[in-house]
Amino acid sequence: MLEYLSKDQIQKLTRECKRFCFSPKCSSWAQEKRKRYWLTFLTLRYTAARISEIASYGSYAPVFDLTAREMEVITLKQKNGNGRPPRRVIPLPAVLTKALAEYSQGSYPCSMDTSNFRKFFKARCLAAGIPARLAHPHSLRHFRARELLRAGVDLQSVSQILGHASVATTTIYTRLSKEDIKMQMEKAGTI
Protein backbone atom coordinates (compact mmCIF):
# COMPACT_ATOMS: atom_id res chain seq x y z
CA MET A 1 0.00 0.00 0.00
CA LEU A 2 1.25 3.49 -0.86
CA GLU A 3 2.26 5.77 1.96
CA TYR A 4 0.98 9.32 1.77
CA LEU A 5 1.92 12.61 3.29
CA SER A 6 -0.59 13.64 5.94
CA LYS A 7 -2.32 17.01 5.97
CA ASP A 8 -0.16 17.97 8.95
CA GLN A 9 3.01 16.98 7.08
CA ILE A 10 1.95 19.00 4.02
CA GLN A 11 1.37 22.05 6.22
CA LYS A 12 4.79 21.64 7.88
CA LEU A 13 6.47 21.12 4.50
CA THR A 14 4.77 24.18 3.02
CA ARG A 15 5.89 26.34 5.95
CA GLU A 16 9.45 25.01 5.67
CA CYS A 17 9.61 25.59 1.90
CA LYS A 18 8.28 29.12 2.31
CA ARG A 19 10.71 29.85 5.16
CA PHE A 20 13.66 28.65 3.08
CA CYS A 21 12.60 30.25 -0.19
CA PHE A 22 11.95 33.68 1.28
CA SER A 23 14.85 33.86 3.70
CA PRO A 24 16.24 37.43 3.73
CA LYS A 25 19.71 36.00 4.45
CA CYS A 26 20.57 35.18 0.82
CA SER A 27 21.72 37.17 -2.20
CA SER A 28 19.26 38.55 -4.75
CA TRP A 29 20.44 35.89 -7.24
CA ALA A 30 19.70 33.14 -4.70
CA GLN A 31 16.32 34.71 -3.91
CA GLU A 32 15.34 34.54 -7.59
CA LYS A 33 16.37 30.89 -7.77
CA ARG A 34 14.49 30.11 -4.58
CA LYS A 35 11.34 31.78 -5.96
CA ARG A 36 11.46 29.24 -8.80
CA TYR A 37 11.73 26.46 -6.21
CA TRP A 38 8.72 27.90 -4.38
CA LEU A 39 6.64 28.13 -7.57
CA THR A 40 7.66 24.62 -8.60
CA PHE A 41 6.72 23.31 -5.15
CA LEU A 42 3.31 25.03 -5.30
CA THR A 43 2.71 23.86 -8.86
CA LEU A 44 3.43 20.24 -7.95
CA ARG A 45 1.45 20.51 -4.74
CA TYR A 46 -1.70 21.91 -6.36
CA THR A 47 -1.69 20.28 -9.81
CA ALA A 48 -0.53 16.70 -9.08
CA ALA A 49 1.67 16.96 -12.17
CA ARG A 50 4.88 14.99 -12.41
CA ILE A 51 8.11 16.97 -11.91
CA SER A 52 9.23 16.04 -15.42
CA GLU A 53 5.95 17.36 -16.86
CA ILE A 54 6.35 20.84 -15.42
CA ALA A 55 10.14 21.15 -15.77
CA SER A 56 10.04 20.45 -19.51
CA TYR A 57 11.35 22.95 -22.06
CA GLY A 58 10.48 24.01 -25.60
CA SER A 59 7.38 22.46 -27.16
CA TYR A 60 6.95 20.22 -24.12
CA ALA A 61 6.90 23.11 -21.63
CA PRO A 62 3.64 23.61 -19.76
CA VAL A 63 1.45 26.52 -20.77
CA PHE A 64 -0.01 28.57 -17.92
CA ASP A 65 -3.19 30.58 -18.53
CA LEU A 66 -3.65 32.56 -15.34
CA THR A 67 -6.80 34.29 -16.59
CA ALA A 68 -8.52 30.94 -17.20
CA ARG A 69 -6.79 29.51 -14.11
CA GLU A 70 -5.45 26.46 -15.90
CA MET A 71 -2.24 24.84 -17.01
CA GLU A 72 -1.73 22.65 -20.05
CA VAL A 73 0.97 19.99 -19.74
CA ILE A 74 2.22 17.05 -21.76
CA THR A 75 1.12 13.71 -20.40
CA LEU A 76 4.12 11.49 -19.91
CA LYS A 77 3.87 7.73 -20.23
CA GLN A 78 1.29 8.07 -23.01
CA LYS A 79 1.47 8.54 -26.77
CA ASN A 80 -1.24 9.66 -29.15
CA GLY A 81 -1.63 8.64 -32.81
CA ASN A 82 1.37 10.67 -34.04
CA GLY A 83 3.74 9.19 -31.44
CA ARG A 84 3.91 12.37 -29.37
CA PRO A 85 2.60 12.61 -25.82
CA PRO A 86 -0.88 14.13 -25.55
CA ARG A 87 -1.53 17.31 -23.58
CA ARG A 88 -4.00 17.72 -20.74
CA VAL A 89 -5.48 20.73 -18.97
CA ILE A 90 -5.29 21.00 -15.18
CA PRO A 91 -7.38 23.59 -13.30
CA LEU A 92 -5.33 25.86 -11.02
CA PRO A 93 -6.55 26.91 -7.59
CA ALA A 94 -6.52 30.60 -6.69
CA VAL A 95 -3.57 30.23 -4.28
CA LEU A 96 -1.38 28.95 -7.14
CA THR A 97 -2.51 31.48 -9.77
CA LYS A 98 -1.90 34.29 -7.27
CA ALA A 99 1.65 33.06 -6.55
CA LEU A 100 2.40 32.56 -10.25
CA ALA A 101 1.16 36.07 -11.06
CA GLU A 102 3.11 37.58 -8.19
CA TYR A 103 6.46 35.82 -8.59
CA SER A 104 6.85 34.60 -12.16
CA GLN A 105 6.91 38.07 -13.77
CA GLY A 106 6.02 36.69 -17.19
CA SER A 107 8.85 34.16 -17.35
CA TYR A 108 8.42 30.41 -17.21
CA PRO A 109 8.53 29.75 -13.45
CA CYS A 110 9.44 26.07 -13.26
CA SER A 111 12.46 25.90 -15.56
CA MET A 112 15.19 24.08 -13.69
CA ASP A 113 17.14 20.89 -13.52
CA THR A 114 14.88 18.32 -11.88
CA SER A 115 17.75 16.83 -9.86
CA ASN A 116 18.31 20.24 -8.22
CA PHE A 117 14.65 20.44 -7.28
CA ARG A 118 14.72 16.89 -5.93
CA LYS A 119 17.67 17.82 -3.69
CA PHE A 120 15.86 20.96 -2.51
CA PHE A 121 12.68 18.99 -1.86
CA LYS A 122 14.39 16.23 0.12
CA ALA A 123 16.26 18.77 2.26
CA ARG A 124 13.04 20.68 2.99
CA CYS A 125 11.18 17.45 3.84
CA LEU A 126 13.88 16.37 6.27
CA ALA A 127 13.97 19.85 7.83
CA ALA A 128 10.18 19.61 8.30
CA GLY A 129 10.52 16.23 10.04
CA ILE A 130 9.10 14.18 7.18
CA PRO A 131 10.55 10.66 6.85
CA ALA A 132 13.08 10.15 4.05
CA ARG A 133 10.84 7.52 2.41
CA LEU A 134 8.31 10.30 1.66
CA ALA A 135 10.89 12.93 0.71
CA HIS A 136 10.37 12.87 -3.06
CA PRO A 137 8.36 15.27 -5.26
CA HIS A 138 6.02 12.48 -6.40
CA SER A 139 4.63 12.38 -2.85
CA LEU A 140 2.94 15.72 -3.64
CA ARG A 141 1.16 14.04 -6.57
CA HIS A 142 -0.09 11.28 -4.28
CA PHE A 143 -1.23 13.78 -1.66
CA ARG A 144 -3.12 15.92 -4.18
CA ALA A 145 -4.86 12.91 -5.71
CA ARG A 146 -6.09 11.81 -2.27
CA GLU A 147 -7.01 15.38 -1.36
CA LEU A 148 -9.16 15.74 -4.48
CA LEU A 149 -10.92 12.43 -3.89
CA ARG A 150 -11.58 13.28 -0.23
CA ALA A 151 -13.05 16.60 -1.34
CA GLY A 152 -15.56 14.74 -3.50
CA VAL A 153 -13.97 15.14 -6.94
CA ASP A 154 -15.05 12.09 -8.95
CA LEU A 155 -12.57 9.37 -9.89
CA GLN A 156 -12.80 10.05 -13.66
CA SER A 157 -11.89 13.74 -13.16
CA VAL A 158 -8.97 12.89 -10.86
CA SER A 159 -7.77 10.34 -13.42
CA GLN A 160 -7.79 13.02 -16.13
CA ILE A 161 -6.01 15.54 -13.90
CA LEU A 162 -3.30 12.96 -13.18
CA GLY A 163 -3.01 11.99 -16.85
CA HIS A 164 -3.67 8.32 -16.24
CA ALA A 165 -4.49 6.25 -19.33
CA SER A 166 -6.99 4.22 -17.29
CA VAL A 167 -9.25 5.04 -14.34
CA ALA A 168 -8.14 1.69 -12.91
CA THR A 169 -4.70 3.19 -12.28
CA THR A 170 -6.28 5.98 -10.23
CA THR A 171 -8.16 3.59 -7.95
CA ILE A 172 -4.99 3.10 -5.86
CA TYR A 173 -5.82 6.48 -4.29
CA THR A 174 -9.22 5.25 -3.14
CA ARG A 175 -7.73 2.75 -0.72
CA LEU A 176 -8.42 3.99 2.76
CA SER A 177 -6.06 3.99 5.70
CA LYS A 178 -7.28 2.57 9.00
CA GLU A 179 -7.56 6.17 10.27
CA ASP A 180 -9.80 7.08 7.30
CA ILE A 181 -12.03 4.06 7.90
CA LYS A 182 -12.33 4.83 11.61
CA MET A 183 -13.16 8.48 10.88
CA GLN A 184 -15.89 7.51 8.38
CA MET A 185 -17.38 4.99 10.79
CA GLU A 186 -17.41 7.57 13.60
CA LYS A 187 -19.04 10.10 11.28
CA ALA A 188 -21.70 7.54 10.36
CA GLY A 189 -22.24 6.75 14.06
CA THR A 190 -21.39 3.08 13.62
CA ILE A 191 -18.66 3.01 16.27
C-alpha beads as a LAMMPS data file, in Angstrom:
LAMMPS data file: protein, C-alpha beads

191 atoms
190 bonds

1 atom types
1 bond types

-500.0 500.0 xlo xhi
-500.0 500.0 ylo yhi
-500.0 500.0 zlo zhi

Masses

1 110.0

Atoms # bond

1 1 1 0.000 0.000 0.000
2 1 1 1.245 3.487 -0.864
3 1 1 2.263 5.766 1.962
4 1 1 0.980 9.318 1.765
5 1 1 1.920 12.614 3.288
6 1 1 -0.592 13.638 5.935
7 1 1 -2.323 17.007 5.968
8 1 1 -0.159 17.974 8.953
9 1 1 3.012 16.976 7.083
10 1 1 1.950 18.998 4.022
11 1 1 1.372 22.047 6.222
12 1 1 4.792 21.639 7.882
13 1 1 6.470 21.117 4.505
14 1 1 4.766 24.180 3.016
15 1 1 5.890 26.342 5.947
16 1 1 9.452 25.007 5.667
17 1 1 9.611 25.587 1.898
18 1 1 8.276 29.119 2.314
19 1 1 10.707 29.853 5.160
20 1 1 13.665 28.653 3.084
21 1 1 12.604 30.248 -0.187
22 1 1 11.953 33.675 1.283
23 1 1 14.848 33.864 3.702
24 1 1 16.237 37.425 3.728
25 1 1 19.710 36.003 4.446
26 1 1 20.572 35.176 0.818
27 1 1 21.716 37.174 -2.202
28 1 1 19.259 38.549 -4.748
29 1 1 20.437 35.891 -7.240
30 1 1 19.703 33.142 -4.702
31 1 1 16.318 34.715 -3.909
32 1 1 15.339 34.544 -7.588
33 1 1 16.372 30.891 -7.774
34 1 1 14.487 30.113 -4.579
35 1 1 11.341 31.782 -5.958
36 1 1 11.459 29.241 -8.801
37 1 1 11.730 26.459 -6.207
38 1 1 8.718 27.900 -4.379
39 1 1 6.640 28.130 -7.572
40 1 1 7.662 24.622 -8.599
41 1 1 6.722 23.314 -5.146
42 1 1 3.312 25.027 -5.295
43 1 1 2.707 23.864 -8.861
44 1 1 3.433 20.244 -7.954
45 1 1 1.452 20.507 -4.738
46 1 1 -1.702 21.914 -6.361
47 1 1 -1.694 20.276 -9.814
48 1 1 -0.526 16.703 -9.082
49 1 1 1.670 16.962 -12.171
50 1 1 4.880 14.987 -12.411
51 1 1 8.108 16.969 -11.908
52 1 1 9.232 16.041 -15.419
53 1 1 5.948 17.360 -16.860
54 1 1 6.354 20.837 -15.416
55 1 1 10.142 21.149 -15.771
56 1 1 10.044 20.454 -19.511
57 1 1 11.347 22.945 -22.063
58 1 1 10.481 24.013 -25.604
59 1 1 7.384 22.464 -27.162
60 1 1 6.952 20.217 -24.120
61 1 1 6.902 23.112 -21.635
62 1 1 3.637 23.609 -19.756
63 1 1 1.445 26.520 -20.767
64 1 1 -0.007 28.574 -17.921
65 1 1 -3.190 30.576 -18.532
66 1 1 -3.653 32.559 -15.341
67 1 1 -6.796 34.287 -16.588
68 1 1 -8.524 30.941 -17.204
69 1 1 -6.789 29.507 -14.105
70 1 1 -5.454 26.464 -15.902
71 1 1 -2.240 24.843 -17.008
72 1 1 -1.734 22.654 -20.055
73 1 1 0.972 19.988 -19.741
74 1 1 2.220 17.054 -21.758
75 1 1 1.115 13.710 -20.404
76 1 1 4.116 11.494 -19.914
77 1 1 3.868 7.730 -20.232
78 1 1 1.288 8.069 -23.007
79 1 1 1.470 8.536 -26.775
80 1 1 -1.238 9.664 -29.147
81 1 1 -1.629 8.642 -32.814
82 1 1 1.370 10.666 -34.037
83 1 1 3.738 9.191 -31.436
84 1 1 3.905 12.367 -29.369
85 1 1 2.601 12.607 -25.824
86 1 1 -0.878 14.135 -25.554
87 1 1 -1.525 17.305 -23.581
88 1 1 -4.004 17.719 -20.736
89 1 1 -5.479 20.727 -18.967
90 1 1 -5.286 21.000 -15.178
91 1 1 -7.381 23.587 -13.300
92 1 1 -5.331 25.858 -11.024
93 1 1 -6.548 26.908 -7.586
94 1 1 -6.521 30.600 -6.686
95 1 1 -3.567 30.225 -4.284
96 1 1 -1.378 28.952 -7.141
97 1 1 -2.506 31.485 -9.769
98 1 1 -1.899 34.293 -7.271
99 1 1 1.651 33.061 -6.554
100 1 1 2.399 32.563 -10.248
101 1 1 1.159 36.065 -11.064
102 1 1 3.115 37.584 -8.191
103 1 1 6.463 35.823 -8.587
104 1 1 6.848 34.599 -12.155
105 1 1 6.906 38.066 -13.772
106 1 1 6.024 36.687 -17.195
107 1 1 8.855 34.160 -17.354
108 1 1 8.417 30.414 -17.213
109 1 1 8.526 29.753 -13.452
110 1 1 9.437 26.065 -13.257
111 1 1 12.458 25.898 -15.563
112 1 1 15.192 24.085 -13.690
113 1 1 17.144 20.892 -13.521
114 1 1 14.882 18.316 -11.879
115 1 1 17.746 16.833 -9.863
116 1 1 18.312 20.236 -8.224
117 1 1 14.646 20.437 -7.284
118 1 1 14.720 16.887 -5.932
119 1 1 17.674 17.818 -3.685
120 1 1 15.863 20.959 -2.510
121 1 1 12.676 18.987 -1.856
122 1 1 14.394 16.233 0.118
123 1 1 16.264 18.772 2.260
124 1 1 13.044 20.682 2.987
125 1 1 11.185 17.455 3.844
126 1 1 13.883 16.365 6.267
127 1 1 13.973 19.850 7.831
128 1 1 10.176 19.609 8.299
129 1 1 10.521 16.231 10.040
130 1 1 9.099 14.184 7.176
131 1 1 10.549 10.662 6.849
132 1 1 13.078 10.149 4.052
133 1 1 10.839 7.515 2.415
134 1 1 8.310 10.295 1.658
135 1 1 10.893 12.933 0.706
136 1 1 10.374 12.869 -3.058
137 1 1 8.356 15.267 -5.264
138 1 1 6.019 12.476 -6.398
139 1 1 4.630 12.375 -2.855
140 1 1 2.941 15.724 -3.644
141 1 1 1.157 14.038 -6.566
142 1 1 -0.093 11.276 -4.283
143 1 1 -1.230 13.780 -1.661
144 1 1 -3.122 15.919 -4.180
145 1 1 -4.861 12.905 -5.706
146 1 1 -6.085 11.807 -2.269
147 1 1 -7.008 15.378 -1.359
148 1 1 -9.162 15.737 -4.483
149 1 1 -10.916 12.426 -3.889
150 1 1 -11.580 13.278 -0.233
151 1 1 -13.054 16.605 -1.336
152 1 1 -15.560 14.737 -3.498
153 1 1 -13.972 15.139 -6.945
154 1 1 -15.055 12.093 -8.951
155 1 1 -12.569 9.369 -9.887
156 1 1 -12.796 10.053 -13.657
157 1 1 -11.893 13.739 -13.156
158 1 1 -8.966 12.885 -10.862
159 1 1 -7.774 10.340 -13.425
160 1 1 -7.786 13.018 -16.134
161 1 1 -6.008 15.538 -13.901
162 1 1 -3.301 12.956 -13.185
163 1 1 -3.013 11.991 -16.849
164 1 1 -3.667 8.316 -16.243
165 1 1 -4.489 6.252 -19.330
166 1 1 -6.987 4.225 -17.288
167 1 1 -9.247 5.039 -14.342
168 1 1 -8.142 1.687 -12.909
169 1 1 -4.695 3.187 -12.275
170 1 1 -6.278 5.984 -10.230
171 1 1 -8.160 3.594 -7.947
172 1 1 -4.990 3.103 -5.863
173 1 1 -5.815 6.477 -4.290
174 1 1 -9.223 5.249 -3.144
175 1 1 -7.726 2.749 -0.717
176 1 1 -8.421 3.989 2.758
177 1 1 -6.059 3.993 5.697
178 1 1 -7.284 2.568 9.000
179 1 1 -7.564 6.171 10.268
180 1 1 -9.803 7.085 7.302
181 1 1 -12.032 4.058 7.900
182 1 1 -12.334 4.827 11.606
183 1 1 -13.155 8.481 10.883
184 1 1 -15.885 7.508 8.384
185 1 1 -17.378 4.994 10.788
186 1 1 -17.406 7.572 13.602
187 1 1 -19.040 10.096 11.276
188 1 1 -21.699 7.543 10.361
189 1 1 -22.243 6.748 14.057
190 1 1 -21.385 3.076 13.617
191 1 1 -18.656 3.008 16.267

Bonds

1 1 1 2
2 1 2 3
3 1 3 4
4 1 4 5
5 1 5 6
6 1 6 7
7 1 7 8
8 1 8 9
9 1 9 10
10 1 10 11
11 1 11 12
12 1 12 13
13 1 13 14
14 1 14 15
15 1 15 16
16 1 16 17
17 1 17 18
18 1 18 19
19 1 19 20
20 1 20 21
21 1 21 22
22 1 22 23
23 1 23 24
24 1 24 25
25 1 25 26
26 1 26 27
27 1 27 28
28 1 28 29
29 1 29 30
30 1 30 31
31 1 31 32
32 1 32 33
33 1 33 34
34 1 34 35
35 1 35 36
36 1 36 37
37 1 37 38
38 1 38 39
39 1 39 40
40 1 40 41
41 1 41 42
42 1 42 43
43 1 43 44
44 1 44 45
45 1 45 46
46 1 46 47
47 1 47 48
48 1 48 49
49 1 49 50
50 1 50 51
51 1 51 52
52 1 52 53
53 1 53 54
54 1 54 55
55 1 55 56
56 1 56 57
57 1 57 58
58 1 58 59
59 1 59 60
60 1 60 61
61 1 61 62
62 1 62 63
63 1 63 64
64 1 64 65
65 1 65 66
66 1 66 67
67 1 67 68
68 1 68 69
69 1 69 70
70 1 70 71
71 1 71 72
72 1 72 73
73 1 73 74
74 1 74 75
75 1 75 76
76 1 76 77
77 1 77 78
78 1 78 79
79 1 79 80
80 1 80 81
81 1 81 82
82 1 82 83
83 1 83 84
84 1 84 85
85 1 85 86
86 1 86 87
87 1 87 88
88 1 88 89
89 1 89 90
90 1 90 91
91 1 91 92
92 1 92 93
93 1 93 94
94 1 94 95
95 1 95 96
96 1 96 97
97 1 97 98
98 1 98 99
99 1 99 100
100 1 100 101
101 1 101 102
102 1 102 103
103 1 103 104
104 1 104 105
105 1 105 106
106 1 106 107
107 1 107 108
108 1 108 109
109 1 109 110
110 1 110 111
111 1 111 112
112 1 112 113
113 1 113 114
114 1 114 115
115 1 115 116
116 1 116 117
117 1 117 118
118 1 118 119
119 1 119 120
120 1 120 121
121 1 121 122
122 1 122 123
123 1 123 124
124 1 124 125
125 1 125 126
126 1 126 127
127 1 127 128
128 1 128 129
129 1 129 130
130 1 130 131
131 1 131 132
132 1 132 133
133 1 133 134
134 1 134 135
135 1 135 136
136 1 136 137
137 1 137 138
138 1 138 139
139 1 139 140
140 1 140 141
141 1 141 142
142 1 142 143
143 1 143 144
144 1 144 145
145 1 145 146
146 1 146 147
147 1 147 148
148 1 148 149
149 1 149 150
150 1 150 151
151 1 151 152
152 1 152 153
153 1 153 154
154 1 154 155
155 1 155 156
156 1 156 157
157 1 157 158
158 1 158 159
159 1 159 160
160 1 160 161
161 1 161 162
162 1 162 163
163 1 163 164
164 1 164 165
165 1 165 166
166 1 166 167
167 1 167 168
168 1 168 169
169 1 169 170
170 1 170 171
171 1 171 172
172 1 172 173
173 1 173 174
174 1 174 175
175 1 175 176
176 1 176 177
177 1 177 178
178 1 178 179
179 1 179 180
180 1 180 181
181 1 181 182
182 1 182 183
183 1 183 184
184 1 184 185
185 1 185 186
186 1 186 187
187 1 187 188
188 1 188 189
189 1 189 190
190 1 190 191
